């Protein structure tokens, strides 16, 4: 709810006319690498470029899976974040950094109760906007887990810090990139 209010306030505060408003929807990959556990998955995501495209609020929902403690571990993920950066090369490139808060409902195929964990993600973000309507992006940076996730046997499955990298493919909505 708070994320929706923040996004609404950013939209109202944006000096751009509705004709100039630009956003995107798409899909992205997730590749999180840790010493004890790694997971790989997909996201459905979308965002807006606001305040002369210096702010980029975004939301994402997805799934990932990896191995740990001898069993497959699944995570349903949902989150929102804010990118701060700038458009370059006549608006065809967006370069910046993002901070996101994400929740994940995690369960093991070996059984046991699902757990919900929180995560803070800091990333560098490069987006290329081509052919007026297409987006290709790369995001990379650390994920921080304030509470460690442990398996039923007590073996650590997720590291407190993991490196995440992913590719974004999407469609630009609103004003085309000329």
Residue, then its C-alpha position, 0 to 999 in steps of 0.5 A: x500500500x505504501x509503495x502505491x502511495x509513493x508511486x502516485x505521489x511521484x506521478x502527481x509531482x512529475x512536471x511531464x504532461x501525460x503525452x510525455x510520460x514514458x514507462x515500460x513493462x517486461x520480463x527479466x531474469x534473476x541469477x543470484x550467486x552466493x557461497x552456500x546457495x544460488x537461485x535462478x528465476x524470472x520476473x514480470x516487471x514494469x516501471x515509469x520514468x519520472x522527473x525528466x527521467x531521473x527517477x524510475x519507480x518500478x515493481x516486480x513479481x517473480x519466481x526462482x528456484x535453486x538447490x540447497x541442503x540436498x533439496x530444491x528450494x522455490x521462492x515466490x518474490x514480490x517487490x518495489x524499488x526506485x532507480x535514480x539516474x539519467x537518460x543519455x544518448x538522446x534518451x536511448x540509454x538510461x544509466x543509474x542505480x536502484x534500491x529495492x525492497x523485496x519479500x519472498x515466500x520460500x519453501x522446500x520441495x523436501x517439505x516443511x513450512x513456507x517462510x517469508x523473508x525480506x531482502x534489500x537490493x542495491x543495483x547498477x542499472x543500464x537500459x537501452x531503448x531501441x526502435x522507439x518501443x523496445x527495452x533491453x537492460x542489465x541490472x547487477x548488484x548485491x542482495x542483503x538478507x537481514x534475517x538468515x534463512x536456514x533449512x529444517x536441519x539447521x544448515x544455512x541455505x541463503x547467505x546474508x549477502x549474495x550477488x544478483x545479476x539479470x537481464x530485462x527485456x521489455x516494451x516502452x509505453x507512452x511517448x516513443x523514444x525517437 
